[in-house]
């Protein structure tokens, strides 16, 4: 069987790994996407090695130029990735050393253990920033759709049964609130991600006088006052994947929120609801039934939540039995994190675009919201304001609803006499409870769906998201 002898093999081994071993252990097929972060980390490390005298200024500059040239070739698709060199780190370092002799000094006081920990923190920090911006745009799309339909009222649902009336915008704003909490969790995750592990070596740091603070500042691992943020335990630094688990956890919860929004969109777009219409460009047809217009974007968004949740479970399971410190099992972490970031970011972007190409069927919403049973609780509140305990009021209105069903009448079409057959002290003003516009205006507390409160919330969110 053919053997390889990659650069990563040391003098300890008489031969390179077998071909099937090389294929099984390589990670360049997926970790090459870390090349920008790997180059940035190497340039910062070279600058630090120059500061402590391991490299001359000329050598450090030559290394930086060589890394920049390699980066340009990778960006242009001209770089040859070699699987036998295992990973992104060895591919770049080997090519650098071939071009710049001083490149052989670059790995001084650095292990691939702390190198990959650094690269993943740099990469994830960038992904969090991009996702935060995209999530904000999804919130904007929800607010825009709400503002464009601010007068539309729909039934609110519990147990998927009509419950009480709400403004369509109020329903959308519920998701804006959810995504804001996701954004807050992302910010927290970024704070714990933004800590520099480089200088930890393989496990126990280095005997050389490394300037870790210099590297941290060079790579932006600083607090709001510009102070460097450094890992405080070399063993923890090279084996820690908490920040990745935290990101996958935040992303999984975000995916659940996305899935819930997608489910509402799917229901609203159905013929039975017909509350909304999604533009043709964001729907698909059937290969058999020519009349079909399917909300596939929303369905895929709902489906991808399972994938993101699965990535979290995979990562947790991967980590749960590992002894300190680095173990090769950790190679399996990247694909889970990469896939989570890719999936969530793509889904957030496409949902925002779909919502901007969605219209509301106002007449269908009005018809649904005109159901007087949506105001049955308001009738109970009417009795409470007359001094009746709520439990008794709930029972009385239940009898009124049953009476309307027996007579085949909507609640608001019962006569005063019929109302009083359930409770003699119903006043003549009882039937005014079923005035939908007035009923909505009575919901004036903070967080309730009155027109004034919903308008206030829309204005606040528009200002906050601009």
C-alpha positions as CSV (number, residue, x, y, z in Angstrom):
1,X,0.0,0.0,0.0
2,X,1.3,3.4,-0.9
3,X,2.6,5.5,2.0
4,X,2.8,9.3,2.3
5,X,5.1,11.3,4.4
6,X,3.3,14.6,5.2
7,X,5.1,17.5,6.8
8,X,3.2,16.9,10.0
9,X,5.0,13.6,10.7
10,X,8.0,14.0,13.0
11,X,11.3,12.1,13.2
12,X,9.5,9.8,15.7
13,X,8.0,7.8,12.7
14,X,9.9,5.6,10.3
15,X,7.2,6.0,7.6
16,X,4.1,8.1,6.8
17,X,0.6,6.8,7.4
18,X,-1.0,4.3,5.1
19,X,-3.1,5.8,2.3
20,X,-6.4,4.8,3.9
21,X,-5.3,6.3,7.2
22,X,-4.4,9.5,5.5
23,X,-7.9,9.6,3.9
24,X,-9.6,8.8,7.2
25,X,-7.8,11.4,9.2
26,X,-7.6,14.4,6.7
27,X,-9.7,17.4,7.5
28,X,-8.6,19.7,4.6
29,X,-11.8,18.9,2.8
30,X,-13.7,21.0,5.2
31,X,-11.3,23.0,7.4
32,X,-9.8,24.8,4.4
33,X,-12.5,27.4,4.9
34,X,-10.4,28.6,7.9
35,X,-7.6,29.8,5.7
36,X,-8.2,33.5,6.3
37,X,-8.2,33.1,10.0
38,X,-5.2,30.8,9.9
39,X,-3.2,33.3,7.9
40,X,-4.2,36.2,10.2
41,X,-3.2,34.2,13.2
42,X,0.2,33.2,11.6
43,X,0.9,36.9,10.8
44,X,0.2,37.9,14.3
45,X,2.3,35.1,15.7
46,X,5.2,36.0,13.4
47,X,5.0,39.6,14.6
48,X,5.2,38.4,18.2
49,X,8.1,36.1,17.5
50,X,9.9,39.1,16.0
51,X,9.2,41.1,19.1
52,X,10.9,38.4,21.3
53,X,13.8,38.0,19.0
54,X,13.0,34.5,17.5
55,X,12.6,36.1,14.1
56,X,14.4,39.1,12.7
57,X,12.3,42.0,11.4
58,X,13.2,41.0,7.9
59,X,12.2,37.3,8.4
60,X,8.8,38.4,9.9
61,X,8.2,40.7,7.0
62,X,9.1,38.0,4.5
63,X,6.7,35.6,6.3
64,X,3.9,38.2,6.2
65,X,4.5,38.8,2.5
66,X,4.5,35.1,1.8
67,X,1.3,34.5,3.7
68,X,-0.4,37.4,1.9
69,X,0.6,35.8,-1.5
70,X,-0.7,32.5,-0.4
71,X,-4.0,34.1,0.7
72,X,-4.4,35.8,-2.7
73,X,-3.9,32.5,-4.5
74,X,-6.4,30.8,-2.2
75,X,-8.9,33.6,-2.8
76,X,-8.4,33.3,-6.5
77,X,-8.8,29.5,-6.5
78,X,-5.2,29.0,-7.6
79,X,-3.8,27.3,-4.5
80,X,-3.3,23.5,-4.6
81,X,-4.6,21.9,-1.4
82,X,-2.8,18.7,-0.6
83,X,-4.8,16.1,1.3
84,X,-1.7,14.3,2.4
85,X,-0.8,17.4,4.5
86,X,-4.0,16.7,6.5
87,X,-5.3,20.2,7.3
88,X,-5.4,23.9,6.5
89,X,-2.6,24.6,9.0
90,X,0.0,22.3,7.5
91,X,-1.0,23.1,3.9
92,X,-0.4,26.8,4.4
93,X,2.8,26.3,6.6
94,X,4.3,23.8,4.2
95,X,3.8,26.1,1.2
96,X,5.1,29.1,3.1
97,X,8.2,27.2,4.1
98,X,8.8,26.2,0.5
99,X,8.7,29.9,-0.5
100,X,10.2,31.5,2.6
101,X,13.0,29.6,4.5
102,X,12.1,31.5,7.7
103,X,8.7,29.9,7.5
104,X,10.3,26.9,9.2
105,X,10.5,29.0,12.4
106,X,6.9,30.0,12.4
107,X,5.7,27.1,14.4
108,X,7.9,28.0,17.3
109,X,6.0,27.8,20.6
110,X,2.8,27.0,18.6
111,X,0.8,23.8,18.4
112,X,-2.0,22.9,16.0
113,X,-4.0,22.5,19.2
114,X,-3.9,26.2,20.1
115,X,-3.8,27.1,16.4
116,X,-7.1,25.5,15.6
117,X,-8.6,26.9,18.8
118,X,-7.6,30.3,17.6
119,X,-8.8,29.9,14.1
120,X,-12.2,28.6,15.2
121,X,-12.6,31.6,17.6
122,X,-11.7,34.0,14.8
123,X,-14.0,32.3,12.4
124,X,-17.0,32.1,14.7
125,X,-16.6,35.7,15.8
126,X,-17.0,36.8,12.2
127,X,-19.9,34.4,11.7
128,X,-21.7,35.7,14.8
129,X,-21.3,39.3,13.5
130,X,-22.7,38.4,10.1
131,X,-25.6,36.4,11.6
132,X,-26.5,39.2,14.0
133,X,-26.8,41.6,11.1
134,X,-28.9,39.1,9.1
135,X,-31.1,38.4,12.1
136,X,-31.7,42.1,12.4
137,X,-32.8,42.3,8.8
138,X,-35.3,39.5,9.4
139,X,-36.7,41.5,12.3
140,X,-37.0,44.5,9.9
141,X,-38.9,42.4,7.4
142,X,-41.4,41.4,10.1
143,X,-41.8,45.0,11.2
144,X,-42.2,46.2,7.6
145,X,-44.9,43.6,6.9
146,X,-46.6,44.6,10.1
147,X,-46.5,48.3,9.3
148,X,-47.9,47.7,5.8
149,X,-50.9,45.9,7.4
150,X,-51.2,47.7,10.7
151,X,-55.0,47.8,10.6
152,X,-55.5,44.1,9.9
153,X,-57.0,42.0,12.7
154,X,-56.9,38.2,12.7
155,X,-57.9,35.6,15.2
156,X,-55.3,34.7,17.7
157,X,-55.0,30.9,18.4
158,X,-54.4,28.7,21.3
159,X,-54.4,24.9,20.7
160,X,-54.8,26.0,17.1
161,X,-58.4,27.0,18.0
162,X,-59.7,30.5,17.6
163,X,-59.1,32.3,20.9
164,X,-59.1,36.1,20.9
165,X,-58.6,38.8,18.3
166,X,-55.2,40.3,17.7
167,X,-53.7,42.7,15.2
168,X,-51.7,40.8,12.5
169,X,-48.8,43.2,13.3
170,X,-49.0,42.1,17.0
171,X,-48.6,38.5,15.9
172,X,-45.5,39.4,13.8
173,X,-44.0,41.5,16.6
174,X,-44.1,38.4,18.9
175,X,-41.4,36.9,16.6
176,X,-39.5,40.2,16.6
177,X,-39.3,39.8,20.4
178,X,-38.1,36.2,20.1
179,X,-35.4,37.1,17.6
180,X,-34.3,40.0,19.8
181,X,-33.6,37.5,22.7
182,X,-31.7,35.4,20.2
183,X,-29.6,38.4,19.2
184,X,-28.9,39.1,22.9
185,X,-27.8,35.5,23.3
186,X,-25.6,35.8,20.3
187,X,-23.9,38.9,21.8
188,X,-23.2,37.0,25.0
189,X,-21.8,34.1,23.0
190,X,-19.5,36.5,21.1
191,X,-18.2,37.9,24.3
192,X,-17.1,34.4,25.5
193,X,-15.8,33.6,22.0
194,X,-13.6,36.7,21.8
195,X,-10.8,35.3,24.0
196,X,-7.4,34.5,22.6
197,X,-6.0,31.0,23.2
198,X,-2.8,31.3,21.2
199,X,0.3,30.8,23.3
200,X,-1.1,27.7,25.1
201,X,0.9,25.4,22.9
202,X,-0.1,21.8,22.8
203,X,-1.0,21.7,26.5
204,X,1.5,23.5,28.8
205,X,2.4,26.8,27.1
206,X,6.0,27.5,26.3
207,X,9.3,28.2,28.0
208,X,9.9,31.1,25.6
209,X,8.9,34.6,26.8
210,X,5.8,34.9,24.5
211,X,3.9,38.1,24.4
212,X,0.4,36.8,24.3
213,X,-1.1,40.3,24.9
214,X,0.6,41.5,21.6
215,X,-1.1,38.7,19.6
216,X,-4.5,39.3,21.3
217,X,-4.4,43.0,20.4
218,X,-3.3,42.3,16.9
219,X,-6.2,40.0,16.3
220,X,-8.8,42.1,18.1
221,X,-9.2,40.0,21.2
222,X,-9.8,43.0,23.4
223,X,-12.5,44.4,25.7
224,X,-14.3,47.7,25.2
225,X,-11.4,49.5,26.8
226,X,-8.8,47.8,24.5
227,X,-7.5,45.5,27.1
228,X,-6.3,42.1,25.8
229,X,-8.5,39.1,26.6
230,X,-6.5,35.9,27.1
231,X,-7.4,32.3,28.1
232,X,-6.1,31.7,31.6
233,X,-5.4,28.0,31.6
234,X,-3.4,26.3,28.8
235,X,-5.1,23.0,29.2
236,X,-8.6,24.5,29.1
237,X,-7.6,26.7,26.1
238,X,-6.7,23.9,23.8
239,X,-9.6,21.5,24.7
240,X,-12.4,24.1,25.3
241,X,-15.2,24.0,22.8
242,X,-17.7,25.6,25.1
243,X,-18.0,28.6,22.8
244,X,-18.9,26.4,19.9
245,X,-21.5,24.5,21.9
246,X,-22.9,27.8,23.1
247,X,-23.2,29.1,19.5
248,X,-24.8,25.9,18.4
249,X,-27.2,26.1,21.3
250,X,-28.1,29.7,20.5
251,X,-28.5,28.8,16.9
252,X,-30.7,25.8,17.8
253,X,-33.1,28.0,19.8
254,X,-33.1,30.5,17.0
255,X,-33.9,27.7,14.5
256,X,-36.9,26.7,16.8
257,X,-38.2,30.3,16.6
258,X,-37.7,30.2,12.9
259,X,-39.6,27.0,12.7
260,X,-42.5,28.4,14.7
261,X,-42.7,31.4,12.4
262,X,-42.5,29.1,9.3
263,X,-45.4,27.0,10.7
264,X,-47.6,30.1,11.1
265,X,-46.7,31.2,7.5
266,X,-47.6,27.7,6.2
267,X,-50.9,27.8,7.9
268,X,-51.7,31.3,6.9
269,X,-50.9,30.5,3.2
270,X,-53.2,27.5,3.2
271,X,-56.5,27.7,1.4
272,X,-58.3,27.1,4.7
273,X,-56.8,30.2,6.1
274,X,-55.8,32.3,3.1
275,X,-54.6,35.1,5.3
276,X,-51.5,35.7,3.2
277,X,-50.2,35.2,-0.3
278,X,-46.5,34.4,-1.0
279,X,-45.1,35.7,-4.3
280,X,-44.6,33.1,-7.0
281,X,-40.8,33.5,-6.8
282,X,-40.8,32.2,-3.3
283,X,-43.1,29.2,-3.8
284,X,-43.0,26.0,-5.8
285,X,-45.4,23.9,-7.8
286,X,-46.3,20.2,-7.9
287,X,-44.9,17.7,-10.4
288,X,-48.3,16.2,-10.7
289,X,-51.0,18.7,-9.6
290,X,-50.9,21.8,-11.7
291,X,-53.0,23.9,-9.4
292,X,-50.6,23.6,-6.4
293,X,-48.6,26.5,-5.0
294,X,-46.5,25.2,-2.2
295,X,-44.8,27.2,0.6
296,X,-41.6,25.2,0.3
297,X,-39.4,28.0,1.6
298,X,-41.2,28.0,4.9
299,X,-41.4,24.2,5.0
300,X,-37.6,23.9,4.4
301,X,-37.0,26.5,7.1
302,X,-39.1,24.4,9.5
303,X,-37.3,21.3,8.5
304,X,-33.8,22.7,8.8
305,X,-34.5,23.4,12.5
306,X,-34.1,19.6,13.1
307,X,-30.7,19.7,11.4
308,X,-29.5,22.5,13.6
309,X,-30.8,20.9,16.8
310,X,-29.1,17.7,15.7
311,X,-25.8,19.5,15.3
312,X,-26.0,20.7,18.8
313,X,-26.7,17.2,20.1
314,X,-23.9,15.8,18.0
315,X,-21.4,18.3,19.5
316,X,-22.5,17.7,23.0
317,X,-22.2,13.9,22.6
318,X,-18.8,14.4,21.0
319,X,-17.5,16.3,24.0
320,X,-19.1,14.5,26.9
321,X,-16.5,11.7,27.5
322,X,-13.3,13.4,26.5
323,X,-10.4,13.5,29.0
324,X,-8.2,16.5,29.1
325,X,-6.8,17.9,26.9
326,X,-6.9,17.7,23.1
327,X,-8.2,14.5,21.5
328,X,-8.5,13.9,17.8
329,X,-12.2,13.5,18.3
330,X,-12.4,17.3,18.3
331,X,-11.7,17.2,14.5
332,X,-15.4,16.3,14.3
333,X,-16.5,19.6,15.8
334,X,-16.0,21.8,12.8
335,X,-18.4,20.3,10.4
336,X,-21.2,20.6,13.0
337,X,-20.4,24.2,13.7
338,X,-19.9,25.1,10.0
339,X,-23.2,23.4,9.0
340,X,-25.1,25.2,11.8
341,X,-23.7,28.6,10.9
342,X,-24.4,28.0,7.1
343,X,-27.8,26.7,7.7
344,X,-29.1,29.3,10.1
345,X,-27.6,32.2,8.2
346,X,-29.0,31.0,4.8
347,X,-32.5,30.4,6.4
348,X,-32.6,33.8,8.1
349,X,-31.7,35.5,4.8
350,X,-34.3,33.6,2.7
351,X,-37.1,34.1,5.2
352,X,-36.5,37.9,5.2
353,X,-36.7,37.9,1.4
354,X,-39.8,35.8,1.4
355,X,-41.6,38.0,3.9
356,X,-40.8,41.0,1.7
357,X,-42.6,39.2,-1.1
358,X,-45.7,38.3,1.0
359,X,-49.0,40.1,0.9
360,X,-52.0,40.0,3.3
361,X,-55.5,39.1,2.3
362,X,-57.3,41.7,4.3
363,X,-60.9,40.7,3.4
364,X,-60.2,37.0,4.5
365,X,-58.6,38.2,7.7
366,X,-61.6,40.5,8.4
367,X,-64.0,37.6,7.9
368,X,-62.1,35.4,10.3
369,X,-61.7,38.1,12.9
370,X,-65.5,38.9,12.8
371,X,-66.3,35.7,14.6
372,X,-68.0,37.0,17.7
373,X,-66.9,34.0,19.8
374,X,-63.4,35.6,19.8
375,X,-64.9,38.1,22.2
376,X,-66.5,35.6,24.6
377,X,-63.8,36.5,27.2
378,X,-64.7,40.1,26.8
379,X,-68.2,39.3,27.7
380,X,-66.9,37.6,30.9
381,X,-64.9,40.7,31.6
382,X,-68.1,42.7,31.2
383,X,-69.6,40.7,34.0
384,X,-66.5,41.0,36.2
385,X,-66.8,44.8,35.9
386,X,-70.4,44.4,37.1
387,X,-69.0,42.8,40.3
388,X,-69.2,39.1,39.4
389,X,-66.3,36.8,40.4
390,X,-64.5,35.7,37.2
391,X,-65.0,32.0,37.7
392,X,-68.8,32.6,37.8
393,X,-68.6,34.9,34.8
394,X,-66.7,32.3,32.9
395,X,-69.4,29.7,33.7
396,X,-72.2,32.1,32.7
397,X,-70.6,33.0,29.4
398,X,-70.1,29.3,28.7
399,X,-73.8,28.8,29.1
400,X,-74.4,31.8,26.7
401,X,-72.1,30.1,24.1
402,X,-73.9,26.8,24.5
403,X,-77.3,28.6,24.1
404,X,-76.1,30.3,20.8
405,X,-75.0,26.9,19.5
406,X,-78.3,25.3,20.3
407,X,-80.2,28.2,18.5
408,X,-77.8,28.2,15.6
409,X,-76.9,31.9,16.1
410,X,-73.7,33.8,16.4
411,X,-73.1,35.2,19.9
412,X,-73.7,38.8,18.8
413,X,-77.1,37.9,17.3
414,X,-78.6,36.7,20.6
415,X,-81.3,38.9,21.9
416,X,-81.1,40.6,25.3
417,X,-83.9,38.3,26.4
418,X,-81.9,35.3,25.3
419,X,-78.8,36.6,27.1
420,X,-80.9,37.2,30.3
421,X,-82.1,33.6,30.2
422,X,-78.5,32.6,31.1
423,X,-78.1,35.5,33.6
424,X,-80.9,37.9,34.4
425,X,-78.7,40.9,35.2
426,X,-77.2,41.3,31.7
427,X,-77.6,45.0,30.8
428,X,-78.7,46.5,27.5
429,X,-75.0,47.4,26.9
430,X,-73.9,43.7,27.0
431,X,-74.2,43.3,23.2
432,X,-71.9,46.3,22.6
433,X,-69.1,44.0,23.9
434,X,-69.1,42.4,20.4
435,X,-68.0,45.6,18.7
436,X,-64.6,44.5,17.5
437,X,-63.1,47.9,17.1
438,X,-64.0,49.0,20.6
439,X,-62.9,45.6,21.9
440,X,-59.4,46.1,20.5
441,X,-59.2,49.6,21.9
442,X,-59.9,48.3,25.4
443,X,-56.6,46.4,25.3
444,X,-54.5,49.3,26.4
445,X,-51.9,47.9,28.7
446,X,-48.2,47.5,27.7
447,X,-47.8,44.5,25.5
448,X,-51.5,44.2,24.6
449,X,-52.8,44.4,21.1
450,X,-54.6,47.7,21.0
451,X,-54.1,49.8,17.9
452,X,-52.3,52.5,19.8
453,X,-50.0,50.0,21.6
454,X,-49.2,48.0,18.4
455,X,-48.5,51.3,16.6
456,X,-46.2,52.4,19.4
457,X,-44.3,49.1,19.3
458,X,-44.0,49.2,15.5
459,X,-42.4,52.7,15.8
460,X,-40.1,51.6,18.6
461,X,-38.9,48.6,16.7
462,X,-38.4,50.5,13.4
463,X,-36.3,53.1,15.2
464,X,-34.3,50.4,17.0
465,X,-33.6,48.3,13.9
466,X,-32.7,51.2,11.6
